[in-house]
Amino acid sequence: MVALEPTRLDIINESELHAGHRSSPGTGQSHFRILIVSPAFEGQSHLQRHRVINEILCEELGGLIHALALKTYAPGESTQ
């Protein structure tokens, strides 16, 4: 994520909300919500932004992270 030089980065671990979820690995580190504001997202669609994040987190998404919710913004876009 550092490569994106975010001006805001919120990472919220929501794993406890999914304890006992059928396919959750039960590690306590499996469900995350990320809000990121980065100049790197200017001119990119939401799909392009999500692909960038997925590429950065490809190893973690390969087994450690079960669920990831993303909100991606360029500076000046509303984060509400």
C-alpha positions in Angstrom: 0.0 0.0 0.0 2.9 2.3 0.6 3.6 2.3 -3.1 0.3 4.2 -3.6 1.5 7.0 -1.3 -1.9 7.2 0.3 -3.0 10.4 2.0 -5.5 8.3 4.1 -5.4 4.6 4.8 -7.9 3.0 7.2 -7.6 -0.7 7.7 -10.3 -2.3 9.9 -10.1 -5.9 11.0 -13.6 -7.2 11.1 -12.7 -10.8 11.6 -14.4 -11.0 15.0 -17.7 -10.2 13.3 -17.4 -13.4 11.3 -16.2 -15.9 14.0 -17.5 -19.3 13.2 -18.4 -18.3 9.6 -18.4 -21.5 7.6 -15.4 -20.9 5.3 -13.6 -18.5 7.6 -10.1 -19.8 8.5 -10.6 -18.8 12.2 -7.3 -16.9 12.4 -8.7 -13.6 13.6 -7.0 -12.0 10.6 -9.3 -13.0 7.7 -11.9 -10.2 7.2 -10.9 -6.6 6.5 -12.3 -3.3 5.4 -10.0 -0.8 3.7 -10.5 2.8 2.9 -7.7 4.4 0.9 -7.3 7.8 -0.6 -4.4 8.0 -3.1 -3.3 10.4 -5.9 -2.5 7.2 -7.8 -6.2 6.6 -8.3 -6.8 9.9 -10.2 -8.4 9.1 -13.6 -9.0 5.4 -12.7 -12.3 3.6 -12.5 -13.3 1.8 -9.3 -12.5 -1.5 -11.1 -9.0 -0.4 -12.0 -8.4 0.8 -8.4 -9.6 -2.5 -7.0 -7.4 -4.4 -9.4 -4.4 -2.4 -8.2 -5.2 -3.3 -4.5 -5.8 -6.9 -5.4 -2.4 -7.0 -7.2 -0.6 -5.5 -4.2 -2.3 -8.0 -1.8 -2.1 -11.0 -4.1 -0.2 -13.2 -1.6 -2.5 -12.4 1.3 -5.6 -12.9 -0.9 -4.3 -16.3 -1.9 -5.1 -17.8 1.5 -4.7 -15.5 4.5 -7.5 -13.0 3.8 -11.0 -14.5 3.3 -12.9 -11.3 2.7 -11.9 -7.8 1.7 -14.1 -4.7 1.3 -12.6 -1.8 -0.5 -13.4 1.9 -0.7 -10.9 3.6 -3.0 -10.8 7.4 -3.7 -8.6 10.0 -5.4 -7.9 13.2 -3.4 -10.9 15.5 -3.5 -13.5 12.7 -3.9 -16.0 12.3 -1.1 -15.2 9.4 1.3 -18.8 9.3 2.6 
